[in-house]
Amino acid sequence: KETPKHKTIAREALDKAIVKSLKLLLLLAPDEAMDLINTHDIVSNAAQLGDFPELQYEYMKSREIKDHLLFIRLLAELHPNDLYDFVSKTDGMYPLDETLAICRERNIKDAAAYLLDRMGNLDAALDLIIEHIDDIRSRNRNGVKTETVPVEETLKQSAMEHAVEVAIRMCERNSLTNLDESQAQKMW
């Protein structure tokens, strides 16, 4: 006779087997793998997908994010250009020191500058964003010319515009709130 405990054990075993099979499904059909997870409630938390960072990222993105630091790690690994937007929009939802360490490890300078600013280290934040702008300018000057120059030029311009926008936001935010007039002038 099957008891509720047996049903629970059988369900857990089935869920584990399905999660193990996700790797193959992910390789063959990533969208279908995510649909399977969402439709059948196979996964109860993002940690179960630890072997599949892209699925883990998609799973977390489609739900309320409970583990912001894990999501930040996934963003840094999979979509580093999106990290600045995430940390600037979810300020206070993650540990600053650990998030800054991830940004430094992955060399994500715009997000690192933002975090340094939030931590009150404006000089280091400005130095970092200016270094980032200089890096972009240097890459743009030394870039390899290919047949896809129009696309590359657009991406380069976009990266530069984003970095300058981050610097301007930082200066505006601090000149309005944290600095006296002489400090604000020096910063600009």
C-alpha positions, -999 to 999 in steps of 0.1 A, spaced: 0 0 0 14 34 -10 16 59 18 19 97 16 56 93 26 61 69 -4 45 94 -27 68 122 -15 98 100 -19 88 90 -54 81 126 -64 115 137 -51 132 108 -69 114 117 -101 123 154 -98 159 146 -92 160 124 -123 144 151 -144 168 177 -131 197 154 -141 182 151 -176 180 188 -180 216 191 -191 209 172 -223 176 190 -228 194 223 -223 219 215 -250 191 204 -274 164 229 -266 170 255 -239 136 272 -243 118 239 -239 139 231 -208 128 263 -192 92 257 -202 93 222 -186 107 237 -154 80 265 -153 51 243 -163 57 213 -140 72 229 -109 101 205 -111 125 230 -95 117 245 -61 147 268 -59 175 281 -81 202 261 -62 188 229 -77 200 242 -111 235 249 -99 251 227 -126 233 248 -153 241 285 -148 222 296 -179 190 278 -167 196 290 -132 198 326 -145 166 322 -166 148 306 -136 158 334 -113 150 361 -139 115 348 -143 107 349 -105 111 371 -75 148 370 -68 155 357 -33 192 352 -35 205 385 -50 242 376 -46 237 343 -66 219 363 -93 247 389 -93 273 361 -98 253 347 -127 249 381 -143 286 387 -139 294 354 -156 267 353 -183 256 389 -189 283 413 -175 270 442 -195 237 440 -176 252 440 -141 254 478 -137 217 482 -144 208 455 -120 229 468 -90 218 504 -96 181 494 -97 182 470 -67 203 491 -44 203 478 -9 192 442 -18 227 427 -19 259 429 2 281 457 -12 315 442 -3 308 408 -18 292 423 -49 322 447 -54 345 417 -51 326 399 -79 328 430 -101 365 434 -95 371 397 -101 352 399 -135 366 434 -143 331 449 -145 342 485 -140 309 504 -143 292 483 -117 323 484 -94 324 522 -97 287 524 -88 293 502 -57 324 522 -46 303 553 -49 275 538 -28 301 527 -2 312 564 1 345 560 -18 338 586 -44 375 592 -53 380 556 -61 347 554 -79 356 583 -102 391 570 -108 376 537 -118 350 551 -142 376 574 -158 399 544 -162 370 525 -178 364 554 -202 401 555 -210 401 517 -216 372 521 -240 388 549 -258 421 530 -261 402 499 -275 384 521 -299 417 536 -312 435 502 -314 406 482 -326 410 458 -354 391 468 -385 369 442 -401 341 440 -425 316 445 -397 329 479 -388 294 496 -387 282 471 -360 315 473 -341 315 512 -342 279 512 -329 289 489 -300 320 510 -292 300 542 -292 273 526 -270 300 514 -245 315 549 -244 281 566 -240 272 542 -212 305 548 -193 301 586 -197 265 584 -185 276 564 -154 302 591 -146 277 619 -151 251 602 -129 277 597 -102 287 633 -103 251 646 -103 241 623 -74 271 633 -53 271 670 -61 234 673 -51 237 653 -19 271 647 -4 295 675 -13 299 712 -5 302 735 -35 340 734 -38 341 696 -36 314 694 -62 333 717 -86 365 696 -81 346 664 -89 331 678 -121 
